[in-house]
Amino acid sequence: MSVLVEFAIFPTDKGESVSAYVSRVLRMFKEGEIPYRLTPMGTVFETETMDEALGLIGKAYAELAPDCRRVYVTATFDIRQGLSNRMEGKIASIEEKIGKVAS
Protein backbone atom coordinates (compact mmCIF):
# COMPACT_ATOMS: atom_id res chain seq x y z
CA MET A 1 0.00 0.00 0.00
CA SER A 2 1.09 3.57 -0.59
CA VAL A 3 -0.03 6.47 1.54
CA LEU A 4 0.99 9.79 -0.01
CA VAL A 5 0.58 12.73 2.32
CA GLU A 6 0.86 16.43 1.66
CA PHE A 7 0.83 18.39 4.88
CA ALA A 8 1.73 21.68 6.45
CA ILE A 9 2.24 22.37 10.14
CA PHE A 10 3.20 25.62 11.81
CA PRO A 11 2.53 27.63 14.96
CA THR A 12 0.11 30.53 14.70
CA ASP A 13 1.30 32.23 17.88
CA LYS A 14 4.92 32.94 16.89
CA GLY A 15 4.68 35.91 14.57
CA GLU A 16 4.97 36.45 10.86
CA SER A 17 7.96 34.19 10.08
CA VAL A 18 7.80 30.62 11.34
CA SER A 19 10.63 28.99 9.37
CA ALA A 20 12.56 28.24 12.57
CA TYR A 21 9.65 26.10 13.75
CA VAL A 22 9.02 24.45 10.39
CA SER A 23 12.74 23.61 10.28
CA ARG A 24 12.36 21.60 13.49
CA VAL A 25 9.75 19.45 11.80
CA LEU A 26 11.82 19.06 8.62
CA ARG A 27 14.85 17.98 10.63
CA MET A 28 12.75 15.03 11.82
CA PHE A 29 12.20 13.98 8.19
CA LYS A 30 15.79 14.68 7.18
CA GLU A 31 17.12 12.45 9.95
CA GLY A 32 14.56 9.72 9.28
CA GLU A 33 14.17 7.14 6.54
CA ILE A 34 10.82 8.20 5.09
CA PRO A 35 10.98 9.67 1.58
CA TYR A 36 9.86 13.29 1.62
CA ARG A 37 9.91 16.39 -0.52
CA LEU A 38 9.73 19.95 0.79
CA THR A 39 7.62 22.39 -1.24
CA PRO A 40 7.09 26.12 -0.67
CA MET A 41 3.67 25.41 0.86
CA GLY A 42 4.23 22.15 2.73
CA THR A 43 5.86 18.74 2.74
CA VAL A 44 4.99 15.58 0.82
CA PHE A 45 5.93 12.18 2.19
CA GLU A 46 5.07 8.55 1.49
CA THR A 47 4.53 5.66 3.90
CA GLU A 48 3.28 2.10 3.57
CA THR A 49 0.43 2.40 6.10
CA MET A 50 -2.04 4.98 7.33
CA ASP A 51 -0.91 4.36 10.92
CA GLU A 52 2.66 5.24 9.95
CA ALA A 53 1.50 8.43 8.18
CA LEU A 54 -0.61 9.54 11.14
CA GLY A 55 2.26 8.70 13.49
CA LEU A 56 4.59 11.02 11.57
CA ILE A 57 2.08 13.85 11.75
CA GLY A 58 1.85 13.22 15.49
CA LYS A 59 5.64 13.36 15.78
CA ALA A 60 5.66 16.60 13.81
CA TYR A 61 3.21 18.08 16.28
CA ALA A 62 5.33 16.81 19.18
CA GLU A 63 8.26 18.82 17.79
CA LEU A 64 6.25 22.04 18.19
CA ALA A 65 4.07 21.32 21.21
CA PRO A 66 6.59 22.17 23.97
CA ASP A 67 6.74 25.89 23.14
CA CYS A 68 3.87 26.58 20.73
CA ARG A 69 0.49 27.27 22.27
CA ARG A 70 -1.39 27.12 18.96
CA VAL A 71 -0.47 24.90 15.98
CA TYR A 72 -2.18 24.76 12.57
CA VAL A 73 -2.10 21.54 10.55
CA THR A 74 -3.49 20.66 7.13
CA ALA A 75 -3.15 17.22 5.57
CA THR A 76 -4.26 15.60 2.31
CA PHE A 77 -4.00 11.85 1.81
CA ASP A 78 -3.89 9.72 -1.35
CA ILE A 79 -4.10 6.05 -0.35
CA ARG A 80 -3.68 3.33 -2.95
CA GLN A 81 -3.50 -0.43 -2.57
CA GLY A 82 -0.94 -2.51 -4.42
CA LEU A 83 1.55 0.19 -5.37
CA SER A 84 4.62 1.81 -3.85
CA ASN A 85 7.11 4.55 -4.69
CA ARG A 86 4.30 6.72 -6.02
CA MET A 87 5.99 9.92 -4.93
CA GLU A 88 8.49 9.36 -7.74
CA GLY A 89 6.18 7.38 -10.00
CA LYS A 90 3.53 10.08 -10.31
CA ILE A 91 6.14 12.61 -11.43
CA ALA A 92 7.64 10.12 -13.90
CA SER A 93 4.20 9.51 -15.39
CA ILE A 94 3.75 13.22 -16.15
CA GLU A 95 7.30 13.55 -17.50
CA GLU A 96 6.64 10.67 -19.91
CA LYS A 97 3.85 12.75 -21.38
CA ILE A 98 5.29 16.29 -21.39
CA GLY A 99 9.00 16.00 -20.65
CA LYS A 100 11.03 17.11 -17.65
CA VAL A 101 9.21 19.28 -15.11
CA ALA A 102 10.61 21.67 -12.52
CA SER A 103 11.30 20.16 -9.14
Wavefront OBJ file of the C-alpha trace (Angstrom):
o trace
v 0.000 0.000 0.000
v 1.093 3.566 -0.592
v -0.030 6.472 1.543
v 0.986 9.790 -0.012
v 0.579 12.728 2.322
v 0.860 16.429 1.656
v 0.832 18.388 4.880
v 1.727 21.683 6.453
v 2.241 22.369 10.145
v 3.205 25.617 11.814
v 2.528 27.627 14.958
v 0.115 30.528 14.703
v 1.300 32.228 17.883
v 4.924 32.936 16.886
v 4.679 35.909 14.568
v 4.966 36.445 10.860
v 7.963 34.192 10.077
v 7.796 30.616 11.344
v 10.628 28.991 9.375
v 12.561 28.237 12.572
v 9.646 26.099 13.753
v 9.021 24.448 10.393
v 12.742 23.608 10.284
v 12.363 21.603 13.486
v 9.750 19.445 11.803
v 11.817 19.056 8.617
v 14.850 17.983 10.626
v 12.750 15.033 11.821
v 12.196 13.981 8.189
v 15.786 14.677 7.182
v 17.122 12.452 9.950
v 14.558 9.717 9.284
v 14.173 7.145 6.541
v 10.821 8.199 5.090
v 10.977 9.670 1.577
v 9.864 13.295 1.620
v 9.913 16.393 -0.521
v 9.727 19.954 0.795
v 7.623 22.387 -1.237
v 7.091 26.116 -0.670
v 3.671 25.410 0.861
v 4.229 22.145 2.729
v 5.855 18.741 2.743
v 4.989 15.582 0.816
v 5.933 12.178 2.190
v 5.073 8.546 1.494
v 4.531 5.659 3.904
v 3.281 2.101 3.573
v 0.431 2.400 6.103
v -2.040 4.980 7.331
v -0.909 4.361 10.924
v 2.657 5.241 9.952
v 1.501 8.427 8.184
v -0.606 9.544 11.145
v 2.260 8.704 13.491
v 4.591 11.019 11.569
v 2.082 13.850 11.749
v 1.852 13.218 15.489
v 5.645 13.360 15.779
v 5.658 16.601 13.807
v 3.205 18.082 16.279
v 5.329 16.811 19.184
v 8.260 18.822 17.792
v 6.254 22.037 18.186
v 4.070 21.324 21.207
v 6.586 22.169 23.966
v 6.739 25.886 23.145
v 3.875 26.577 20.730
v 0.494 27.271 22.268
v -1.390 27.117 18.956
v -0.475 24.899 15.977
v -2.184 24.762 12.574
v -2.097 21.540 10.548
v -3.490 20.655 7.134
v -3.155 17.216 5.566
v -4.256 15.604 2.311
v -3.999 11.848 1.811
v -3.894 9.718 -1.352
v -4.102 6.054 -0.354
v -3.679 3.332 -2.954
v -3.501 -0.425 -2.572
v -0.937 -2.511 -4.420
v 1.554 0.187 -5.368
v 4.618 1.807 -3.847
v 7.107 4.546 -4.686
v 4.295 6.720 -6.017
v 5.986 9.924 -4.932
v 8.492 9.363 -7.740
v 6.183 7.379 -10.003
v 3.528 10.076 -10.306
v 6.136 12.610 -11.433
v 7.638 10.124 -13.899
v 4.195 9.505 -15.393
v 3.749 13.215 -16.152
v 7.296 13.553 -17.497
v 6.645 10.673 -19.907
v 3.847 12.746 -21.379
v 5.293 16.289 -21.390
v 9.005 15.996 -20.649
v 11.029 17.105 -17.654
v 9.209 19.284 -15.107
v 10.609 21.669 -12.525
v 11.305 20.164 -9.140
l 1 2 3 4 5 6 7 8 9 10 11 12 13 14 15 16 17 18 19 20 21 22 23 24 25 26 27 28 29 30 31 32 33 34 35 36 37 38 39 40 41 42 43 44 45 46 47 48 49 50 51 52 53 54 55 56 57 58 59 60 61 62 63 64 65 66 67 68 69 70 71 72 73 74 75 76 77 78 79 80 81 82 83 84 85 86 87 88 89 90 91 92 93 94 95 96 97 98 99 100 101 102 103
